[in-house]
Amino acid sequence: MHRLVVRMIAALLALHGTVADAQSRRGRSNNEVASPRIMTPFPPRRPAELKASKAEPAETPLTSTALEGPIGPPACFGVFFERGGIALPVAADGDGACTIKDPVTFRAISMPGGARVEFDSAVTVTCSFAVEVVDWVRDDLPGIVSRENGTLSRLIGVGGHACRPRNGVPGAQISEHATGNALDLGALGLADGRTLNLVGSDAAPRPLREALKSSACERFKTVLGPGSDASHKDHLHLDMRQRPRDYKICQWQPD
């Protein structure tokens, strides 16, 4: 009898647990799914000896100071093209004492209106000096030659880079031509075929040569022509040599 009672009590307890479990399952939403909780491990701690590894250097920001300075590439070349310079693809820059800084080789200038002024030979000079020549040819020379009812079309007897001492004298100071800072000019050619010579019995009228001298001496640091010395008796020499206190030399006697 006692054993029968114990078995009945055990059966009732088991039945109660089964019913409670079923009720608990029915109380949950059909969409709920019990899932085990997963703990993601933290990354391993960085070893102390690697904490002082080199970092990438920060970029240096551009400042107004970094952008200041004399005209030079690519800015100078942009100015040269913008103002009408027509560069050739090859530009010799010399070597040693005859090195040209930022060389430009050209033999033509595009004028306002689309016409061209051609050189009788290509010249190589520094970019900054090339810009000075282009401005002089475009801005000053057309008005000067118009006094003869003509249109400028050519520069005759031009010379640029030449690795030599001044006036070709051995042992003399290096010429401005050697560093591409000078231009020689012999005459001006007009579109109608006429030539305005700077010297000789058939030279252009004196008022025109006086105007040319005034224009050149205003723009360039050195102007040497007939009457200055024997080396410049038959052509005009122009350069941008820097001297103390911005001193200029203008020596040309248009007799």
Buried (B, 14 or more C-beta within 10 A) or exposed (E): EEEEEEEEEEEEEEEEEEEEEEEEEEEEEEEEEEEEEEEEEEEEEEEEEEEEEEEEEEEEEEEEEEEEEEBEEEEBBEBBBEBBBBBEEEBBBBEEEBEBBBBBBBBBBBBEEEEEBBBEEBBBBBBBBBBBBBBBBBEBBBEBBEEBEBBBBBBBBBBBBBBBBEBEEEEEEBBBBBBBBBBBBBBBBBEEEBEBBBBEEEBBEEEBBEBBBBBBBEBBBBBBBBEBEEEBEBBBBBBBBEEEEEEEBBBBEBE
